[in-house]
Amino acid sequence: MGNNGIGPFNIYCDSDPRPNRPTGVFDYDSRITFAHISDGTSNTVFVSELITVPGMDLRGMLHFAEGGFYHHNYTPNATQPDSVRQNCCVSTKEAPCVEGYPDWTARRVIYTARSYHSGGVNMLLGDGSVKFVTNGISQQTWQAASSPNGGEVLGNDW
């Protein structure tokens, strides 16, 4: 799924001001180009694995507004549950979730990068390379890797 930065998810439109939060490279109505990625494409995450759950669960469902994104609020495979739209959350041990809001307009969705791989997740970086990021990555480094132009320095755990 696409890197939406630090959650919660937000849909941008003309009547909706852009949120005051670090955004990833993917968003609705995104205007980010490679020229905007001043942190370097090898230091910016574009896509991550995300566990999808059978049943009425929006994570990974591309035909729902919030389905195609994930966030860098928590490190990979964190135990904190994802915040999912009401009646659209099927919680499992590997992909816990809570029903956090009534519909997409409430904008409280937060999805975490998760995989069935032992110890971490695979990420696609902006330069086209794939990197396995461990669950033990620091929160600071993890969040810095989500930002395309924040000027952060990635830690030694990257």
ChimeraX attribute file (.defattr): number of C-alpha atoms within 10 A of each C-alpha:
attribute: neighborCount
match mode: 1-to-1
recipient: residues
	/A:1	23
	/A:2	21
	/A:3	26
	/A:4	29
	/A:5	27
	/A:6	20
	/A:7	24
	/A:8	20
	/A:9	26
	/A:10	23
	/A:11	17
	/A:12	14
	/A:13	10
	/A:14	7
	/A:15	6
	/A:16	9
	/A:17	10
	/A:18	12
	/A:19	13
	/A:20	6
	/A:21	12
	/A:22	17
	/A:23	25
	/A:24	28
	/A:25	24
	/A:26	19
	/A:27	20
	/A:28	13
	/A:29	10
	/A:30	12
	/A:31	9
	/A:32	14
	/A:33	9
	/A:34	12
	/A:35	10
	/A:36	13
	/A:37	19
	/A:38	14
	/A:39	18
	/A:40	18
	/A:41	19
	/A:42	17
	/A:43	21
	/A:44	26
	/A:45	30
	/A:46	25
	/A:47	24
	/A:48	26
	/A:49	21
	/A:50	24
	/A:51	20
	/A:52	17
	/A:53	18
	/A:54	10
	/A:55	9
	/A:56	11
	/A:57	19
	/A:58	23
	/A:59	31
	/A:60	20
	/A:61	16
	/A:62	12
	/A:63	9
	/A:64	11
	/A:65	15
	/A:66	25
	/A:67	19
	/A:68	21
	/A:69	28
	/A:70	31
	/A:71	27
	/A:72	28
	/A:73	20
	/A:74	22
	/A:75	25
	/A:76	26
	/A:77	25
	/A:78	18
	/A:79	14
	/A:80	15
	/A:81	20
	/A:82	25
	/A:83	22
	/A:84	29
	/A:85	25
	/A:86	15
	/A:87	15
	/A:88	18
	/A:89	23
	/A:90	19
	/A:91	16
	/A:92	11
	/A:93	8
	/A:94	16
	/A:95	25
	/A:96	21
	/A:97	24
	/A:98	18
	/A:99	18
	/A:100	19
	/A:101	16
	/A:102	14
	/A:103	14
	/A:104	17
	/A:105	12
	/A:106	13
	/A:107	19
	/A:108	19
	/A:109	25
	/A:110	25
	/A:111	32
	/A:112	29
	/A:113	28
	/A:114	22
	/A:115	19
	/A:116	13
	/A:117	12
	/A:118	9
	/A:119	13
	/A:120	21
	/A:121	21
	/A:122	19
	/A:123	21
	/A:124	20
	/A:125	20
	/A:126	19
	/A:127	14
	/A:128	12
	/A:129	11
	/A:130	15
	/A:131	15
	/A:132	14
	/A:133	18
	/A:134	18
	/A:135	18
	/A:136	14
	/A:137	17
	/A:138	17
	/A:139	14
	/A:140	14
	/A:141	17
	/A:142	23
	/A:143	23
	/A:144	24
	/A:145	29
	/A:146	26
	/A:147	27
	/A:148	28
	/A:149	20
	/A:150	14
	/A:151	12
	/A:152	15
	/A:153	12
	/A:154	17
	/A:155	13
	/A:156	8
	/A:157	11
	/A:158	14
